[in-house]
């Protein structure tokens, strides 16, 4: 099988690497299509043949994707992008078409599935914005996400949609599953120490500096006895170091170290990224969220706040931070109860079982090297 992975951010790559390794362990041959050399190397380092595919830029304006913007943004890169896609097609024909294609918010694999006449299965968390009539959140609506999903994968034979809260749909081709979380997260040793962990990322011109400065000030002035470990991308660290002191540490993002800190923290602060929220909940940790300017992040933050699995504010504010810390024990109890009801089951078994019922699943595709 071939899995298409959106190369923006790490969430898609982490989810699909976990699924791909699980499928490989069950005897399936897995190849990867993703976007960007960094993600290609990420999967190759895990032992998977991987190709780089072109993903057009589909930016939203006023919660919609406008054709004129798509044309203006992509016109110069489109000829090279089409050529890159055709090279992918030839490479797959040469090395053997897979039994099926899986897409995680990635546009090449659907078109390849249609071309080769193979089943297409989507496994992601965004598809709820396409299939469910979810309401606007503040000034953000799901319209652009729905448009983007319809462009990336006009039709799929089955959609597995990851969600950390229970969702339902009438369409029998849709199946909601718990988030896909790595084994090392599920097996992490969990404690509760006077430590808080934070992670703030960049989204275009919305960087982490304002959130880091405000959160560090609150901890320095009002909870000086507690440790705060703030993670950010390595490119941001130099600008953030002035906010560090004895109890406030600024750390370049390292996945193992971050999960270790997450597992021992009493509270977590972050933007409202789906994967981070999911991993925090699996570890039984409440979250205080400051969503980046997307519908996805605002919807995630809204749901967390309404279900009392954490709190959310538009920006880091002293009163909200202190209230969250004061409620940490109560919120942690809510998260642990929710986890035990909804997030314990590993969804990889369900995904693999479905794939293995497809008529072609008994075939085996050679796993060529594409280095």
C-alpha positions as CSV (number, residue, x, y, z in Angstrom):
1,X,0.0,0.0,0.0
2,X,1.0,3.6,-0.4
3,X,0.3,6.2,2.2
4,X,0.1,9.9,1.3
5,X,1.1,12.2,4.2
6,X,0.6,16.0,4.3
7,X,4.1,17.4,5.0
8,X,3.0,20.6,6.8
9,X,3.7,20.3,10.5
10,X,4.5,17.1,12.3
11,X,1.1,15.8,13.3
12,X,0.3,14.0,10.0
13,X,3.8,12.5,9.8
14,X,3.6,11.2,13.4
15,X,0.2,9.7,12.9
16,X,1.0,8.0,9.6
17,X,4.5,6.8,10.8
18,X,2.7,5.0,13.7
19,X,0.2,3.4,11.3
20,X,2.8,2.5,8.7
21,X,5.0,0.8,11.2
22,X,2.0,-1.2,12.6
23,X,1.0,-2.3,9.1
24,X,4.6,-3.3,8.3
25,X,4.7,-5.3,11.5
26,X,1.6,-7.2,10.2
27,X,3.4,-8.1,7.0
28,X,2.3,-5.4,4.7
29,X,4.7,-3.5,2.4
30,X,4.3,0.2,2.8
31,X,5.5,3.1,0.7
32,X,5.1,6.8,1.4
33,X,4.3,9.9,-0.6
34,X,4.8,13.2,1.3
35,X,5.7,16.8,0.7
36,X,9.2,18.2,1.2
37,X,12.6,16.7,1.6
38,X,12.5,16.9,5.4
39,X,9.5,14.7,5.6
40,X,10.8,12.3,2.9
41,X,14.0,11.8,5.0
42,X,11.9,11.4,8.2
43,X,10.1,8.4,6.6
44,X,13.2,7.0,5.0
45,X,15.0,7.1,8.3
46,X,12.2,4.8,9.6
47,X,12.9,2.4,6.8
48,X,10.1,3.2,4.4
49,X,10.6,3.9,0.7
50,X,9.4,7.5,0.3
51,X,8.8,10.0,-2.6
52,X,8.3,13.7,-2.6
53,X,5.1,14.9,-4.2
54,X,3.9,18.4,-5.0
55,X,1.2,20.0,-2.9
56,X,-0.4,23.2,-4.2
57,X,-0.9,26.1,-1.8
58,X,-4.5,26.7,-1.0
59,X,-4.7,29.7,1.3
60,X,-8.0,30.9,2.6
61,X,-9.3,34.5,2.5
62,X,-12.4,35.3,4.5
63,X,-12.9,31.6,5.3
64,X,-13.0,30.6,1.6
65,X,-10.5,29.5,-1.0
66,X,-10.9,31.7,-4.0
67,X,-9.9,30.4,-7.5
68,X,-8.1,33.7,-8.3
69,X,-5.9,33.3,-5.2
70,X,-5.1,29.6,-6.1
71,X,-4.1,30.7,-9.6
72,X,-2.0,33.6,-8.5
73,X,-0.2,31.6,-5.8
74,X,0.5,28.4,-7.8
75,X,0.7,29.5,-11.5
76,X,4.5,29.5,-11.6
77,X,4.9,26.2,-9.8
78,X,2.1,24.3,-11.5
79,X,4.1,23.0,-14.6
80,X,6.8,21.6,-12.3
81,X,4.3,20.3,-9.9
82,X,2.4,18.4,-12.7
83,X,5.7,17.0,-14.0
84,X,6.5,15.8,-10.4
85,X,3.2,14.1,-10.2
86,X,3.6,12.4,-13.5
87,X,7.1,11.1,-12.4
88,X,5.4,9.7,-9.3
89,X,2.9,7.9,-11.6
90,X,5.7,6.4,-13.7
91,X,7.7,5.4,-10.7
92,X,4.7,3.5,-9.2
93,X,3.9,1.9,-12.5
94,X,7.5,0.7,-12.8
95,X,7.8,-0.6,-9.3
96,X,4.3,-2.0,-9.0
97,X,1.0,-0.4,-8.3
98,X,-0.1,-1.0,-4.7
99,X,-3.3,-2.8,-3.6
100,X,-4.7,0.4,-2.1
101,X,-3.9,4.0,-1.3
102,X,-4.3,5.8,2.0
103,X,-4.4,9.6,2.3
104,X,-3.8,11.9,5.3
105,X,-4.8,15.3,3.9
106,X,-2.5,14.7,0.9
107,X,-3.5,15.4,-2.7
108,X,-1.3,13.1,-4.8
109,X,-2.5,9.7,-3.5
110,X,-6.2,10.2,-4.3
111,X,-5.3,11.0,-8.0
112,X,-3.0,8.0,-8.1
113,X,-5.7,5.8,-6.7
114,X,-8.2,7.0,-9.3
115,X,-5.6,6.5,-12.1
116,X,-4.6,3.0,-11.1
117,X,-8.2,2.0,-10.2
118,X,-7.4,1.2,-6.6
119,X,-9.3,1.7,-3.3
120,X,-8.7,5.0,-1.5
121,X,-9.0,5.2,2.3
122,X,-8.6,8.5,4.2
123,X,-7.2,8.5,7.7
124,X,-7.0,12.0,9.2
125,X,-8.6,14.3,11.7
126,X,-9.7,17.1,9.3
127,X,-12.4,15.2,7.4
128,X,-14.9,16.0,10.1
129,X,-14.9,19.5,8.7
130,X,-16.1,18.1,5.4
131,X,-18.7,15.6,6.5
132,X,-20.2,17.2,9.6
133,X,-22.2,20.5,9.7
134,X,-20.0,22.0,12.4
135,X,-20.9,25.6,13.4
136,X,-18.6,28.7,13.1
137,X,-16.3,29.5,16.0
138,X,-16.1,33.2,16.5
139,X,-15.1,34.7,13.1
140,X,-13.9,31.3,11.8
141,X,-15.9,28.9,9.7
142,X,-15.1,25.4,8.3
143,X,-15.7,26.4,4.7
144,X,-12.1,26.6,3.6
145,X,-11.2,23.3,5.3
146,X,-14.1,21.7,3.5
147,X,-13.1,23.1,0.1
148,X,-9.5,22.0,0.6
149,X,-10.5,18.5,1.6
150,X,-12.8,18.2,-1.5
151,X,-10.0,19.3,-3.7
152,X,-7.4,17.0,-2.1
153,X,-9.6,13.9,-2.2
154,X,-12.9,14.3,-4.2
155,X,-14.1,10.9,-3.2
156,X,-12.9,8.1,-0.9
157,X,-14.1,4.5,-0.4
158,X,-13.8,4.8,3.4
159,X,-12.9,7.6,5.8
160,X,-11.4,7.0,9.3
161,X,-11.7,10.2,11.2
162,X,-9.6,10.6,14.4
163,X,-11.3,12.5,17.2
164,X,-10.6,12.8,21.0
165,X,-14.4,13.4,21.6
166,X,-17.2,11.2,20.5
167,X,-18.7,12.1,17.2
168,X,-21.3,10.5,15.0
169,X,-22.4,10.6,11.3
170,X,-25.1,8.9,9.3
171,X,-22.8,8.1,6.4
172,X,-21.7,4.5,6.7
173,X,-18.5,5.2,4.8
174,X,-17.3,7.3,7.8
175,X,-15.9,5.8,11.0
176,X,-14.8,7.9,14.0
177,X,-11.8,6.5,15.8
178,X,-9.7,7.5,18.8
179,X,-6.5,9.5,17.9
180,X,-3.5,7.5,16.7
181,X,-0.9,7.9,19.4
182,X,2.6,6.4,19.5
183,X,3.3,3.5,21.8
184,X,6.0,5.4,23.7
185,X,3.4,8.0,24.6
186,X,0.9,5.5,25.8
187,X,3.5,3.7,27.9
188,X,5.2,6.8,29.3
189,X,5.5,6.9,33.1
190,X,3.0,9.4,34.3
191,X,3.4,11.5,37.5
192,X,2.2,14.9,38.6
193,X,5.0,17.3,39.7
194,X,5.0,21.1,40.3
195,X,6.0,21.4,36.6
196,X,4.1,22.9,33.7
197,X,5.1,22.2,30.1
198,X,4.3,24.6,27.2
199,X,4.7,24.4,23.4
200,X,4.0,27.3,21.1
201,X,4.5,27.1,17.3
202,X,4.5,29.5,14.4
203,X,1.8,30.0,11.9
204,X,2.9,32.4,9.2
205,X,3.4,35.7,11.1
206,X,1.9,34.5,14.3
207,X,4.9,33.4,16.3
208,X,5.4,32.1,19.8
209,X,7.0,35.2,21.3
210,X,3.9,37.0,22.7
211,X,2.6,33.8,24.4
212,X,6.0,32.9,25.8
213,X,6.6,36.4,27.2
214,X,3.2,36.6,28.8
215,X,3.2,33.1,30.3
216,X,6.8,33.5,31.6
217,X,5.7,36.8,33.3
218,X,2.7,35.1,35.0
219,X,4.9,32.3,36.4
220,X,7.7,34.6,37.4
221,X,5.4,37.0,39.3
222,X,2.6,34.8,40.7
223,X,3.8,31.1,40.9
224,X,7.6,31.5,41.3
225,X,7.8,28.1,43.1
226,X,6.7,26.2,40.0
227,X,8.9,25.1,37.1
228,X,7.8,26.1,33.6
229,X,9.5,24.4,30.6
230,X,8.7,26.1,27.3
231,X,9.4,24.3,24.1
232,X,9.6,26.0,20.6
233,X,11.1,25.3,17.2
234,X,14.9,25.6,17.2
235,X,14.6,28.6,14.9
236,X,12.7,30.5,17.6
237,X,14.9,29.8,20.6
238,X,17.4,32.7,20.3
239,X,14.6,35.2,20.4
240,X,12.9,33.5,23.4
241,X,16.0,33.0,25.6
242,X,15.6,36.5,27.3
243,X,12.4,35.2,29.0
244,X,14.2,32.3,30.8
245,X,15.3,32.4,34.4
246,X,15.9,29.9,37.3
247,X,12.5,28.3,37.1
248,X,11.6,29.1,33.5
249,X,13.4,27.1,30.9
250,X,13.3,27.7,27.1
251,X,14.0,24.4,25.2
252,X,14.4,23.6,21.5
253,X,11.7,21.1,20.6
254,X,12.8,17.5,21.1
255,X,10.1,14.9,20.9
256,X,11.3,12.5,23.5
257,X,12.1,15.2,26.0
258,X,8.8,16.9,25.4
259,X,6.8,13.8,26.0
260,X,8.8,13.0,29.1
261,X,8.0,16.5,30.5
262,X,4.4,16.2,29.4
263,X,4.0,13.0,31.4
264,X,5.3,14.5,34.6
265,X,3.5,17.9,34.3
266,X,0.5,19.1,36.3
267,X,-0.6,21.3,33.5
268,X,0.0,21.9,29.8
269,X,0.0,25.2,27.8
270,X,-0.1,25.3,24.0
271,X,-1.7,26.3,20.8
272,X,-4.6,24.1,19.9
273,X,-2.9,21.5,17.8
274,X,-4.9,18.2,17.5
275,X,-2.0,15.8,18.1
276,X,-0.6,17.6,21.1
277,X,-4.1,17.7,22.7
278,X,-4.6,14.0,22.0
279,X,-1.3,13.0,23.5
280,X,-1.9,15.2,26.6
281,X,-5.3,13.6,27.1
282,X,-3.9,10.1,26.7
283,X,-1.4,11.0,29.5
284,X,-4.2,12.4,31.6
285,X,-3.1,16.0,31.4
286,X,-5.4,19.1,31.2
287,X,-4.5,21.7,28.6
288,X,-4.8,25.5,28.4
289,X,-5.1,26.5,24.8
290,X,-4.3,29.6,22.8
291,X,-5.5,28.8,19.3
292,X,-3.7,29.9,16.2
293,X,-5.9,31.7,13.6
294,X,-7.4,28.7,11.9
295,X,-10.9,27.1,12.2
296,X,-9.3,23.8,13.1
297,X,-7.5,25.2,16.1
298,X,-10.4,27.3,17.3
299,X,-12.8,24.3,17.0
300,X,-10.3,22.1,19.0
301,X,-10.0,24.8,21.7
302,X,-13.8,25.4,21.9
303,X,-14.5,21.7,22.3
304,X,-11.8,21.3,25.0
305,X,-13.2,24.3,26.9
306,X,-16.8,23.2,26.7
307,X,-16.2,19.6,27.8
308,X,-14.1,20.9,30.8
309,X,-11.0,18.9,29.7
310,X,-9.1,22.2,29.8
311,X,-9.5,25.9,29.2
312,X,-9.0,28.3,26.3
313,X,-8.5,32.0,25.8
314,X,-7.6,34.0,22.7
315,X,-4.3,35.0,24.2
316,X,-2.3,34.3,27.4
317,X,-3.9,36.2,30.2
318,X,-2.9,36.3,33.9
319,X,-6.3,35.6,35.3
320,X,-7.1,32.7,33.0
321,X,-3.7,31.1,33.6
322,X,-4.0,31.3,37.4
323,X,-7.6,30.0,37.2
324,X,-6.4,27.1,35.1
325,X,-3.6,26.2,37.5
326,X,-6.0,26.4,40.5
327,X,-8.4,24.0,38.7
328,X,-5.7,21.7,37.5
329,X,-6.6,18.8,39.8
330,X,-10.3,19.0,39.0
331,X,-9.6,19.2,35.2
332,X,-7.1,16.3,35.5
333,X,-9.9,14.2,37.0
334,X,-12.1,15.1,34.1
335,X,-9.4,14.2,31.5
336,X,-8.6,10.9,33.2
337,X,-12.3,9.9,33.2
338,X,-12.7,10.9,29.6
339,X,-9.6,9.1,28.5
340,X,-10.7,5.8,30.2
341,X,-14.1,6.1,28.5
342,X,-13.0,7.1,25.0
343,X,-9.2,7.0,24.3
344,X,-7.9,3.7,25.7
345,X,-8.5,1.6,22.6
346,X,-5.7,1.6,20.0
347,X,-7.4,2.4,16.6
348,X,-4.6,0.8,14.5
349,X,-6.1,-2.6,14.9
350,X,-9.5,-1.4,13.5
351,X,-7.8,0.4,10.6
352,X,-5.6,-2.7,9.7
353,X,-8.6,-5.1,10.1
354,X,-10.6,-3.0,7.6
355,X,-7.7,-2.8,5.1
356,X,-7.3,-6.6,5.3
357,X,-10.9,-7.2,4.3
358,X,-10.4,-5.4,1.0
359,X,-10.2,-7.9,-1.9
360,X,-6.7,-7.0,-2.9
361,X,-5.2,-7.0,0.6
362,X,-4.0,-10.5,0.3
363,X,-1.5,-9.4,-2.4
364,X,1.9,-8.2,-1.5
365,X,3.6,-5.3,-3.2
366,X,7.4,-5.3,-3.4
367,X,8.9,-2.5,-1.3
368,X,11.6,-0.9,-3.5
369,X,14.2,1.5,-2.4
370,X,13.8,5.0,-3.8
371,X,16.8,6.6,-2.3
